[in-house]
């Protein structure tokens, strides 16, 4: 209810003679604040701007004292109406001042209040729903008033506005303190939600962070009876792909780590998780358990040992930890293990990826007390640490590989790295962090599976100067459970892939269908024999097309004619700040050896993907300034170089690449030395 102490209504017009007087028209309603000797001080309800300083005579009015107005809407509806009118003025001012972010924020809150007001005025809400809506409305009004710098409204527990004339000062203070605390908590929640929105494509902050996940491995409780390898990695269930390298733990048959000195000291940090990783709908920590021993657990001494056989998986949903929604991040948690059992759901010889996809979908697994115990914690790394990592990474090249092969035997794939002379690169392959590299990597063996799919991930580390000479070689061998028969088995096929293309670019990221060559085992081991042949199906088609010749029987090898019958597929990802996959960028970096294409390469530079340019930022800038210095007589190059520099600087200013600002600043202060650029 609203009470007006004294209200008059004009029955004649009155024109103000002085500035302190109030002009009136017939029908004006006047709120009287003070009366003295036939003169009143007050204001008209249609114009409150002259509040407290306007005078008018008594004679033109008739008097209505202590008028009580009973509104037709609920008090909450009245408060909503007055709030919307007040916010509308501020909203308009934000638009005029071009404060886009705040304007959008007030707009969203206003739309919410308008919708809720229509629900309240409809009068159709049940009592319980109206009470719940009242809480939402008052919370939104109080939150909006706080961020807009308006007065705080003090309320009781039911959301009603407290009457200061009927409430003690101490009660008002306590209510004010409680309301202020509640609003501060709401503001923190809104900030968290806003940060998530920012990560989803509405950049507001000027800094870019990378995140890390710390994992402390405590124990592995499982009765295998043989040695085991535990491969832990981060996995995106929605995309069915790994988003990290493996962390490898070798576990002995005695229930202890193979290296006893690592007991209670098995820790790993999954680094460089970007903002895009943090907003993935789901992220799982996956542990693949591979036993190392006989083909079957029941096999005896006369059977083949040392085989890598699939045993089980352990999966935990860590989405809340990655999103920062868990209060106690360091709490110890257990990953429940799912053993590979013969059933319609989880097959003994299914790929491990297929198994944990089913486990994620099923959610509940009868683990019988088996599993791994570990602690996890998300950590924040600031961009200043990233630049030093990039500098150190310039002298290394990493390649990640996933393989898939189809053939009706107990197939084991052996992967190795060789140079053009066939020499083996020692310890170049890393199955997982935590151990030194190996010279040969042997895959898991699936028993009597017609079409095995491995989906195993390894990292290959090669010195930058050796990449152009190196290639990956894959040999396929049938493994028998009988040791005597296994020793006589020889490789029945071979595939390879070069790490460097003929045009000087590195192997493209993505999937590659390799040709499987069959023939003499000595030929398979002789790099000079097979390196002259095409390594992928695409390369073979490109070579056969112009010549019209069939290359299927060169060098005593017989590649599969039907790709669906016998195929081998890998997926690669090159990580290097010295090797590029873009031929136009490579042409610019090597501009001296290809001077006739300088103009073309400069124009094409602005079409190169930004991530590829920032990896070679210093080399690209060196090339641009060297062209400016050495080709100064050609004005065409000057304009093209200038456009390229503007493109690169604007690229670094993009929120996506802002963490490369320190690299650009370091280049300007320590490496830049182009005299003509100063002029």
Order of alpha helices (4+ residues) and beta strands (2+ residues): beta-beta-beta-beta-beta-beta-beta-alpha-alpha-alpha-alpha-beta-beta-beta-beta-beta-alpha-beta-beta-alpha-beta-alpha-beta-alpha-beta-beta-beta-beta-beta-beta-alpha-beta-beta-alpha-alpha-alpha-beta-alpha-alpha-alpha-alpha-alpha-alpha-alpha
